[in-house]
Amino acid sequence: MKSHEHFMQMLLGLTDWERGHEQVVGIEELSQLLCCTPRNVKLILRKWEKEGLLRWKAGVGRGNHSTLTILCDTTDFLIAHFRRLLTDGKVGEAIELISHQRLPAQAKRMLQDVWNNQFGFIAEETEQVSTDVLRIPRSRAFSTLDPIFVAVAAESHFVQQICHRLIEFDVEKQQFIPQLAHAWECNEEMDTWTFYLRKGVRFHHGRLLTVKDVVYTVERLQQQDSPYRWQMEDVVRMEQHHDRKITFHLSQPNGFFLHLAGSIAMSILPHDVPFSERSMIGTGPFRMAEFTSERLVLEAFEDYYRERALLDRVEIWIVPESSYPHKRYLLPEEIGSSASSLGRREGVEYQEVGCYYLGFNFRRPGVQHDYAFRKAMRLMMDRKQFIADNQAHQEKEYSPASSFLPEKSKTMNFASTSLEDAAAWLKKSAYQGEMLTFFVSEGYTHMLEARWVQERCRQIGLQIKIEVLRKEEYLSPTNRMVEEADMVMMGEVLQRDVELGLFEVYKNTCTMVHRFMGDEQRDFVERSLSQVLRLPDREKRMQALALIEDKMNEELWLLFHVHIKRTDNVHPALQGVTMDSFGWGDFAKMWVK
């Protein structure tokens, strides 16, 4: 332990922090506080005396007590120590220090001010250079950043800042545009696809991109037990013509192949470096500088093949929800401010493409297999009433859903339903008064929503027990929800390529939609999706995908519930902030005016 850490440990054990005030304290007590031997305590005290931190007077003889006098400004020392923890990435220790029970109230307030000023856009000034930093707080612990296993919206966004794919889907133009491949073509049968790589693209470790990296990426996806492995199942052979030309030979025609080639799972990785999630190498605008359980640090890649990022560094810090400033795109001095005190700020809205839904677990026996029971649940889950009862408590805006796609839901009429009708259908069902298990994600908002459902169920004579699924459990292959849940309230947010997003909802083994399907549902969905893959026209594919949703609505396999629209307050000086459906802006395009 370093000297300043020892000194901080001692301060937190003392009752008196006043400068110049002599207090009685013995060697044995200090030995316990500092977790070291009395001999080492004496050595440490001599060192601190030389540094001018304190004065130590040893008690000699019976009845003479040893005394300690603090000589330094404890406020300055405390803040310097706190800043040092943050600089060293010891976010957890810094948070523990703020919440320490022995910390004086005034000191706690000062540290809280320092803490609030850590987030947002920050210019770090030195004599030679100014560094623009975006520091974002996040309450959820990091899950995997491995492109072939990533399953959380935020992590997917981070991967896209580090790695690029062959092509990407442009939402505005509704077409594919180049990334690592500058051109592509296919044969008339659509079972042979050729891509031409850009010249001069460098990985973060300095080597030039070649088709060997594309082959490595595809083979890794095919060989690992990835939820996205299905995306490259049709690839039977990859033909390497030269360093920048590669042809995929497929087992069958696939008009959907461009969507798969542009998926996050196809983030191109270098073939000559073993993959490491803690030091991931890509070709994107930011390179991974640090990745621990406490923070992710991304630094602008100077040799990026496109325009260099305008931000120099992006840091995502994991903080407890109680310490979490829910404002990502403000300047630091605004983080602790209330909405009313912020004055004019630009609200950047983003509609999540996806929805919250109530799902039935068809992998488990129970009353959820009875259509009459599902009909009772549909009537009980009055979407308009839910919004009326819950909207005032939320910072997000709800709208009723009958689809994963908000634009489709806008065309639907949502009639109010009655609890009396729901109770009547429940009586027709096989429900016999048993307690059913209802899973929700952890979090205050999710619990409020779950209790609304529980109370509505009680009013129609249905007993449900709420179980909370922790965030770290969600991605576990042995997720207990599949074994224990009768029903679940979950959400799915689709990526910008909506067609691929819908495919992943149904085929990705991580989603609850897929996990909860019974054999009947999976057979229907697989047959439908295999037909979609062969359709060359986007409009026809979307029509075919809509038929899957229609079947779900008709059979009540899934109860579409609400869509979410969110707003982030953005300071007018912050430029280039545009949100994707995940609720994240492109870091490479942000800057401070």
Legacy VTK file of the C-alpha trace (Angstrom):
# vtk DataFile Version 3.0
C-alpha trace
ASCII
DATASET POLYDATA
POINTS 593 float
0.000 0.000 0.000
1.327 3.483 -0.896
2.008 6.138 1.728
-0.949 8.362 0.785
-3.279 5.336 0.861
-2.027 4.478 4.367
-2.571 8.059 5.495
-6.127 8.058 4.111
-6.785 4.762 5.890
-5.606 6.300 9.155
-7.756 9.426 8.716
-10.874 7.319 8.203
-10.152 5.599 11.510
-9.738 8.817 13.491
-12.586 10.788 15.029
-10.836 14.160 14.784
-9.659 15.547 11.408
-9.101 19.111 12.631
-5.782 20.597 11.597
-3.479 21.437 14.518
-5.664 19.695 17.086
-3.753 17.278 19.339
-5.580 13.988 19.934
-4.759 10.944 22.056
-4.050 7.788 20.073
-1.775 4.842 20.807
0.579 2.737 18.706
-1.614 -0.348 19.172
-4.674 1.522 17.879
-2.743 2.803 14.862
-1.411 -0.701 14.279
-4.987 -1.957 13.965
-6.029 0.964 11.743
-3.086 0.500 9.377
-3.083 -3.316 9.503
0.634 -3.555 10.235
2.995 -4.239 13.141
3.767 -1.620 15.833
7.347 -1.480 14.533
6.142 -0.599 11.012
3.713 1.959 12.437
6.631 3.821 14.029
8.528 3.819 10.722
5.464 5.128 8.878
4.898 7.881 11.474
8.510 9.068 11.133
8.086 9.250 7.358
4.875 11.289 7.666
6.538 13.649 10.131
9.339 14.285 7.610
6.703 14.975 4.934
4.964 17.459 7.221
1.693 15.548 7.341
1.515 15.187 11.125
3.339 15.511 14.427
3.704 12.439 16.626
4.493 12.621 20.350
5.160 9.260 21.980
3.900 8.874 25.528
6.784 7.933 27.855
6.095 6.596 31.324
2.949 5.573 33.130
-0.055 7.835 32.557
1.522 9.688 29.630
-0.501 9.077 26.478
0.824 9.245 22.936
-0.688 12.057 20.852
-1.039 12.797 17.161
-1.570 16.203 15.546
-2.653 16.580 11.915
-0.552 19.290 10.241
-1.711 19.040 6.623
-4.910 20.423 5.108
-7.040 17.266 5.227
-9.487 18.685 2.674
-6.741 19.161 0.083
-5.283 15.751 0.902
-8.688 14.069 0.631
-9.521 15.619 -2.737
-6.047 14.842 -4.115
-6.360 11.233 -2.960
-9.839 10.990 -4.483
-8.661 12.373 -7.823
-5.720 9.948 -7.786
-8.118 7.021 -7.374
-10.145 8.211 -10.357
-7.059 8.776 -12.511
-5.842 5.261 -11.699
-9.211 3.806 -12.714
-10.074 2.713 -9.167
-13.684 3.800 -9.560
-15.010 1.343 -6.988
-12.600 2.572 -4.305
-13.518 6.187 -5.074
-17.219 5.430 -4.637
-16.531 3.594 -1.380
-14.654 6.654 -0.132
-17.608 8.982 -0.851
-19.986 6.700 1.022
-17.656 5.939 3.961
-19.508 6.329 7.266
-16.568 8.065 8.993
-16.213 10.712 6.285
-17.225 14.157 7.640
-20.361 15.614 6.021
-18.552 18.625 4.571
-15.846 16.404 3.080
-18.514 14.151 1.583
-20.184 17.136 -0.119
-16.879 18.268 -1.607
-16.101 14.801 -2.959
-19.600 14.588 -4.438
-18.944 17.847 -6.317
-15.658 16.443 -7.624
-17.469 13.225 -8.590
-20.209 15.059 -10.507
-17.602 17.033 -12.433
-15.968 13.835 -13.700
-18.729 13.149 -16.226
-19.737 14.620 -19.551
-17.425 16.352 -22.021
-14.146 17.438 -20.451
-11.136 19.279 -21.881
-7.954 18.097 -20.172
-5.413 20.900 -20.565
-1.629 20.628 -20.441
1.049 23.076 -21.599
1.427 21.255 -24.897
-2.029 19.953 -25.797
-5.743 19.953 -25.006
-7.409 16.526 -24.893
-11.179 16.239 -25.442
-12.672 13.491 -23.291
-16.209 12.123 -23.072
-16.730 10.337 -19.767
-19.982 8.377 -19.417
-21.342 6.790 -16.228
-23.068 3.426 -16.468
-24.804 1.501 -13.701
-24.811 -1.914 -15.377
-21.639 -3.995 -15.225
-19.976 -4.767 -18.541
-21.015 -7.925 -20.310
-18.973 -9.442 -23.128
-17.537 -7.290 -25.924
-16.688 -10.315 -28.057
-18.474 -9.543 -31.369
-19.711 -13.124 -31.755
-21.260 -13.166 -28.280
-22.243 -9.540 -27.626
-25.950 -9.326 -26.795
-26.489 -5.998 -25.010
-27.287 -2.758 -26.849
-24.571 -0.655 -25.175
-21.854 -3.268 -25.683
-22.910 -3.623 -29.324
-22.373 0.113 -29.719
-18.922 -0.061 -28.127
-17.918 -2.905 -30.459
-18.905 -0.787 -33.467
-16.576 1.977 -32.274
-13.658 -0.484 -32.073
-14.319 -2.770 -35.051
-15.652 -2.350 -38.563
-17.393 -4.820 -40.845
-17.211 -5.343 -44.583
-20.269 -3.138 -45.121
-22.826 -1.271 -43.015
-26.521 -0.515 -43.331
-27.409 3.165 -43.801
-30.730 3.806 -42.045
-31.420 7.100 -43.826
-30.751 5.728 -47.313
-32.096 2.260 -46.480
-29.186 0.685 -48.327
-25.762 -0.815 -47.714
-22.695 1.397 -47.890
-18.980 0.527 -47.840
-16.921 0.006 -44.730
-13.891 -2.268 -45.108
-15.097 -3.421 -48.522
-15.377 -0.655 -51.112
-17.363 -2.784 -53.586
-19.248 -6.083 -53.808
-21.222 -8.173 -56.276
-23.104 -11.450 -56.568
-24.059 -13.882 -59.314
-27.593 -14.156 -60.663
-28.434 -17.105 -58.383
-27.264 -15.153 -55.297
-25.204 -18.089 -54.030
-21.816 -16.487 -54.779
-20.869 -13.134 -53.240
-17.592 -11.287 -53.876
-16.154 -8.418 -51.804
-13.280 -6.065 -52.669
-11.347 -4.711 -49.672
-10.070 -1.159 -49.359
-6.356 -0.472 -49.671
-4.383 0.911 -46.759
-6.696 -0.094 -43.901
-4.699 -0.686 -40.725
-5.599 -2.578 -37.581
-4.916 -0.938 -34.240
-1.699 -2.974 -33.893
-0.404 -1.549 -37.172
-0.792 -4.350 -39.734
-2.667 -3.868 -43.004
-6.032 -5.579 -43.501
-6.136 -8.560 -45.900
-8.687 -11.222 -46.832
-6.969 -13.584 -44.363
-8.570 -11.514 -41.605
-11.999 -11.940 -43.183
-11.485 -15.708 -43.415
-10.335 -15.845 -39.785
-13.394 -13.866 -38.640
-15.852 -16.105 -40.502
-14.192 -19.359 -39.401
-14.137 -18.171 -35.794
-17.868 -17.452 -35.983
-18.560 -20.857 -37.554
-16.463 -22.788 -35.038
-17.539 -21.124 -31.777
-20.798 -21.839 -29.967
-22.053 -18.374 -30.830
-25.724 -17.317 -30.885
-24.896 -15.744 -34.272
-23.345 -18.843 -35.829
-26.430 -19.320 -38.004
-25.455 -16.182 -39.947
-22.588 -17.945 -41.740
-24.111 -21.447 -41.934
-24.608 -21.167 -45.698
-20.913 -20.429 -46.351
-19.305 -23.650 -47.612
-16.116 -22.170 -49.069
-14.195 -18.883 -49.108
-12.082 -18.202 -52.182
-9.101 -15.883 -51.645
-8.220 -14.407 -55.046
-5.569 -12.049 -53.639
-5.055 -9.884 -50.547
-8.061 -7.687 -51.248
-10.604 -9.887 -53.056
-12.650 -12.677 -51.471
-15.606 -14.729 -52.704
-18.125 -16.515 -50.482
-19.604 -19.673 -51.991
-22.952 -20.543 -50.381
-24.828 -23.827 -50.119
-28.041 -22.170 -51.347
-29.265 -18.848 -52.763
-29.332 -16.147 -50.108
-30.717 -12.726 -50.994
-30.221 -11.702 -47.376
-26.458 -12.223 -47.336
-25.492 -8.534 -47.292
-27.353 -8.132 -44.007
-25.309 -10.981 -42.558
-22.010 -9.644 -43.910
-22.772 -6.315 -42.215
-23.754 -7.760 -38.842
-21.907 -6.977 -35.611
-20.844 -10.625 -35.410
-18.920 -10.011 -38.644
-16.700 -7.352 -37.059
-13.370 -8.109 -38.717
-10.605 -9.233 -36.335
-6.879 -9.736 -37.102
-5.845 -13.301 -37.890
-2.341 -12.925 -36.440
-3.312 -11.977 -32.862
-5.195 -14.348 -30.528
-8.494 -12.736 -29.596
-8.543 -11.106 -26.161
-11.590 -9.302 -24.892
-9.420 -7.151 -22.614
-7.205 -5.923 -25.462
-9.454 -6.189 -28.499
-7.987 -5.112 -31.836
-10.075 -3.781 -34.699
-9.998 -1.210 -37.500
-12.527 1.279 -36.076
-12.124 4.956 -35.135
-11.248 4.095 -31.525
-8.778 1.606 -30.120
-9.221 -0.129 -26.776
-6.756 1.449 -24.341
-8.114 -0.162 -21.167
-10.881 -2.587 -20.263
-11.415 -3.636 -16.654
-14.442 -4.446 -14.543
-14.524 -0.760 -13.551
-14.056 1.118 -16.808
-13.634 0.937 -20.571
-11.283 3.481 -22.142
-11.274 4.110 -25.889
-8.688 6.348 -27.560
-8.865 7.872 -31.034
-6.960 5.757 -33.579
-4.544 8.055 -35.401
-4.202 5.727 -38.429
-7.953 5.253 -38.924
-8.711 4.828 -42.633
-11.449 7.466 -42.563
-11.596 10.862 -40.825
-9.980 10.814 -37.400
-12.437 10.972 -34.493
-12.959 14.491 -33.136
-12.947 13.228 -29.564
-9.580 12.102 -28.241
-10.814 9.687 -25.604
-14.055 8.072 -24.433
-14.335 6.523 -20.979
-17.254 4.464 -19.692
-17.225 4.097 -15.913
-19.228 1.544 -13.973
-20.902 3.267 -11.026
-23.673 2.175 -8.637
-27.173 3.311 -9.594
-27.277 5.520 -6.478
-24.160 7.372 -7.737
-25.256 7.469 -11.364
-25.741 10.891 -13.003
-28.394 10.211 -15.656
-27.127 12.874 -18.065
-24.622 11.622 -20.620
-24.247 14.583 -22.955
-24.013 17.624 -20.676
-20.962 19.559 -19.628
-19.471 18.500 -16.262
-20.789 21.463 -14.249
-24.354 20.552 -15.259
-24.298 16.916 -14.175
-25.568 17.517 -10.659
-28.154 20.094 -11.748
-31.888 19.575 -11.769
-33.800 19.696 -15.035
-35.405 23.034 -14.059
-32.028 24.697 -13.456
-30.442 23.673 -16.731
-32.099 26.404 -18.780
-32.233 25.930 -22.537
-30.893 22.560 -23.541
-31.433 20.684 -26.748
-33.425 17.543 -26.154
-32.283 14.817 -28.530
-35.061 12.280 -28.890
-34.567 8.730 -30.004
-37.192 6.107 -30.591
-36.108 2.644 -29.552
-36.871 0.281 -32.412
-38.256 -2.661 -30.501
-40.695 -3.075 -27.649
-41.439 -4.413 -24.197
-43.529 -7.549 -24.240
-45.000 -10.226 -22.010
-43.774 -13.656 -23.032
-45.064 -17.129 -22.188
-42.649 -19.959 -21.482
-43.679 -22.744 -23.861
-40.622 -24.814 -22.862
-42.271 -25.475 -19.503
-45.613 -27.225 -18.863
-48.401 -25.092 -17.476
-51.539 -23.077 -18.036
-49.711 -20.728 -20.434
-50.280 -23.344 -23.156
-54.043 -22.642 -22.899
-55.263 -20.024 -25.396
-58.062 -18.900 -23.039
-55.478 -18.100 -20.360
-53.366 -16.106 -22.814
-56.497 -14.250 -23.936
-57.226 -13.324 -20.307
-53.678 -11.995 -19.998
-54.057 -9.984 -23.217
-57.219 -8.311 -21.900
-55.674 -7.729 -18.485
-52.581 -6.101 -20.066
-54.480 -3.018 -21.248
-51.736 -1.018 -22.940
-53.557 2.327 -22.778
-54.313 1.862 -19.082
-50.707 0.888 -18.389
-49.499 4.104 -20.013
-52.048 6.207 -18.102
-51.021 4.630 -14.794
-47.254 4.696 -15.304
-46.291 7.538 -17.658
-46.111 10.210 -14.942
-43.429 8.266 -13.054
-41.090 7.882 -16.030
-38.481 9.981 -17.836
-39.271 7.988 -20.968
-42.359 8.190 -23.177
-44.540 5.115 -23.717
-46.692 4.263 -26.723
-48.803 1.108 -27.235
-47.238 -1.736 -29.227
-48.660 -4.424 -31.467
-45.335 -5.131 -33.175
-41.611 -4.872 -32.584
-41.702 -1.912 -34.995
-43.044 1.435 -33.681
-43.984 2.620 -37.176
-46.205 -0.415 -37.660
-47.840 0.036 -34.242
-48.732 3.643 -35.121
-51.100 2.339 -37.791
-53.052 0.210 -35.297
-56.066 1.059 -33.141
-55.861 0.116 -29.475
-59.237 -0.283 -27.816
-59.456 -0.210 -24.034
-60.149 -3.573 -22.428
-61.949 -4.459 -19.205
-60.866 -6.501 -16.229
-64.324 -8.085 -16.215
-63.719 -9.543 -19.690
-60.258 -10.689 -18.610
-61.737 -12.432 -15.544
-64.353 -14.148 -17.727
-61.673 -15.580 -20.033
-59.638 -16.669 -17.016
-62.637 -18.685 -15.774
-62.856 -20.404 -19.184
-59.191 -21.386 -18.978
-57.418 -24.278 -17.267
-56.223 -21.987 -14.472
-57.027 -23.506 -11.059
-55.749 -20.823 -8.685
-52.107 -21.948 -8.681
-49.293 -19.457 -8.093
-47.490 -18.567 -11.340
-43.935 -17.272 -11.561
-43.425 -13.956 -13.368
-39.845 -12.875 -14.161
-38.666 -9.302 -14.744
-35.292 -7.613 -15.152
-33.769 -5.995 -12.091
-34.214 -2.257 -11.650
-36.614 0.146 -9.980
-38.638 0.885 -13.124
-39.023 -2.781 -14.027
-40.259 -3.548 -10.515
-42.872 -0.768 -10.717
-44.132 -2.217 -13.991
-44.171 -5.743 -12.580
-46.210 -4.657 -9.573
-48.737 -3.023 -11.892
-49.123 -6.381 -13.662
-49.319 -8.233 -10.342
-52.095 -5.965 -9.033
-54.101 -6.263 -12.272
-53.734 -10.047 -12.106
-54.963 -10.038 -8.505
-58.086 -8.152 -9.562
-59.063 -10.906 -12.012
-58.261 -13.731 -9.576
-54.803 -14.660 -10.860
-51.887 -15.146 -8.473
-48.390 -14.325 -9.701
-45.070 -14.270 -7.856
-42.479 -11.765 -9.063
-38.922 -13.032 -9.540
-36.081 -10.688 -10.486
-33.480 -11.786 -13.030
-30.149 -10.146 -12.320
-28.365 -8.600 -15.273
-25.428 -10.985 -15.044
-27.834 -13.946 -15.181
-29.475 -12.851 -18.411
-26.699 -13.980 -20.743
-25.960 -17.188 -18.869
-26.541 -20.327 -20.966
-28.079 -21.906 -17.855
-30.512 -19.018 -17.358
-32.857 -20.165 -14.568
-35.734 -18.260 -16.117
-36.251 -20.964 -18.746
-36.583 -23.580 -15.996
-38.633 -21.579 -13.486
-40.635 -18.878 -15.289
-44.213 -19.237 -16.481
-44.211 -15.708 -17.882
-41.727 -12.886 -18.350
-41.728 -9.147 -18.996
-38.779 -8.283 -21.225
-37.720 -5.879 -23.932
-35.952 -6.187 -27.256
-34.171 -3.292 -28.980
-33.356 -3.917 -32.638
-30.194 -2.719 -34.336
-30.278 -0.110 -37.100
-30.642 -2.856 -39.730
-34.233 -3.694 -38.801
-34.493 -6.757 -41.038
-31.471 -8.353 -39.400
-32.741 -7.196 -36.012
-35.992 -9.104 -36.498
-34.071 -12.201 -37.585
-31.984 -12.021 -34.422
-35.040 -11.695 -32.169
-36.272 -15.043 -33.488
-32.986 -16.909 -34.093
-30.532 -15.538 -31.516
-30.410 -18.094 -28.713
-29.852 -15.296 -26.159
-33.258 -13.651 -26.644
-36.177 -14.630 -24.438
-38.379 -14.763 -27.531
-36.266 -17.628 -28.868
-35.666 -19.319 -25.514
-39.370 -19.426 -24.626
-40.613 -20.793 -27.957
-42.019 -24.308 -27.913
-41.418 -26.767 -30.741
-44.557 -25.618 -32.571
-43.495 -21.973 -32.510
-39.894 -22.713 -33.490
-40.922 -24.898 -36.422
-43.213 -22.158 -37.740
-40.596 -19.432 -37.307
-37.767 -21.482 -38.857
-39.872 -22.329 -41.916
-40.852 -18.688 -42.318
-37.308 -17.354 -41.950
-35.831 -19.877 -44.380
-38.247 -18.541 -47.005
-37.317 -14.940 -46.182
-33.625 -15.682 -46.842
-34.406 -16.518 -50.444
-36.331 -13.328 -51.188
-34.172 -10.752 -53.027
-36.583 -7.854 -52.488
-36.659 -5.925 -49.178
-40.362 -5.130 -49.362
-41.250 -8.789 -49.810
-38.944 -9.784 -46.951
-40.572 -7.258 -44.621
-44.008 -8.549 -45.616
-42.907 -12.104 -44.854
-41.441 -11.039 -41.496
-44.708 -9.239 -40.694
-46.557 -12.541 -41.119
-44.578 -13.963 -38.191
-45.757 -11.106 -35.989
-49.308 -11.545 -37.258
-49.208 -15.201 -36.222
-47.884 -14.235 -32.786
-50.689 -11.710 -32.329
-53.319 -14.145 -33.575
-52.220 -17.032 -31.345
-51.128 -14.718 -28.497
-47.741 -16.435 -28.343
-46.353 -13.050 -27.340
-48.161 -10.020 -25.901
-46.695 -6.878 -27.441
-46.895 -4.189 -24.772
-45.256 -0.750 -25.220
-42.624 1.096 -27.229
-40.164 3.480 -25.572
-39.041 6.930 -26.691
-36.254 8.548 -24.698
-34.749 12.035 -24.561
-31.204 13.038 -23.652
-30.511 16.664 -22.704
-27.608 17.988 -24.741
-25.714 21.230 -24.157
-25.916 23.533 -27.234
-22.106 23.609 -27.411
-21.999 19.874 -28.009
-22.096 19.053 -31.687
-22.561 15.872 -33.715
-24.852 14.150 -31.202
-27.301 11.960 -33.107
-28.814 8.882 -31.515
-29.237 5.421 -32.950
-32.044 3.130 -31.769
-29.745 1.862 -29.006
-29.734 5.394 -27.566
-26.051 6.028 -28.238
-24.388 8.672 -30.369
-21.476 8.013 -32.704
-18.465 8.963 -30.567
-16.331 9.650 -33.637
-18.586 12.530 -34.752
-19.013 14.354 -31.414
-17.174 17.550 -30.565
-17.426 20.649 -28.322
-17.868 24.017 -30.032
LINES 1 594
593 0 1 2 3 4 5 6 7 8 9 10 11 12 13 14 15 16 17 18 19 20 21 22 23 24 25 26 27 28 29 30 31 32 33 34 35 36 37 38 39 40 41 42 43 44 45 46 47 48 49 50 51 52 53 54 55 56 57 58 59 60 61 62 63 64 65 66 67 68 69 70 71 72 73 74 75 76 77 78 79 80 81 82 83 84 85 86 87 88 89 90 91 92 93 94 95 96 97 98 99 100 101 102 103 104 105 106 107 108 109 110 111 112 113 114 115 116 117 118 119 120 121 122 123 124 125 126 127 128 129 130 131 132 133 134 135 136 137 138 139 140 141 142 143 144 145 146 147 148 149 150 151 152 153 154 155 156 157 158 159 160 161 162 163 164 165 166 167 168 169 170 171 172 173 174 175 176 177 178 179 180 181 182 183 184 185 186 187 188 189 190 191 192 193 194 195 196 197 198 199 200 201 202 203 204 205 206 207 208 209 210 211 212 213 214 215 216 217 218 219 220 221 222 223 224 225 226 227 228 229 230 231 232 233 234 235 236 237 238 239 240 241 242 243 244 245 246 247 248 249 250 251 252 253 254 255 256 257 258 259 260 261 262 263 264 265 266 267 268 269 270 271 272 273 274 275 276 277 278 279 280 281 282 283 284 285 286 287 288 289 290 291 292 293 294 295 296 297 298 299 300 301 302 303 304 305 306 307 308 309 310 311 312 313 314 315 316 317 318 319 320 321 322 323 324 325 326 327 328 329 330 331 332 333 334 335 336 337 338 339 340 341 342 343 344 345 346 347 348 349 350 351 352 353 354 355 356 357 358 359 360 361 362 363 364 365 366 367 368 369 370 371 372 373 374 375 376 377 378 379 380 381 382 383 384 385 386 387 388 389 390 391 392 393 394 395 396 397 398 399 400 401 402 403 404 405 406 407 408 409 410 411 412 413 414 415 416 417 418 419 420 421 422 423 424 425 426 427 428 429 430 431 432 433 434 435 436 437 438 439 440 441 442 443 444 445 446 447 448 449 450 451 452 453 454 455 456 457 458 459 460 461 462 463 464 465 466 467 468 469 470 471 472 473 474 475 476 477 478 479 480 481 482 483 484 485 486 487 488 489 490 491 492 493 494 495 496 497 498 499 500 501 502 503 504 505 506 507 508 509 510 511 512 513 514 515 516 517 518 519 520 521 522 523 524 525 526 527 528 529 530 531 532 533 534 535 536 537 538 539 540 541 542 543 544 545 546 547 548 549 550 551 552 553 554 555 556 557 558 559 560 561 562 563 564 565 566 567 568 569 570 571 572 573 574 575 576 577 578 579 580 581 582 583 584 585 586 587 588 589 590 591 592
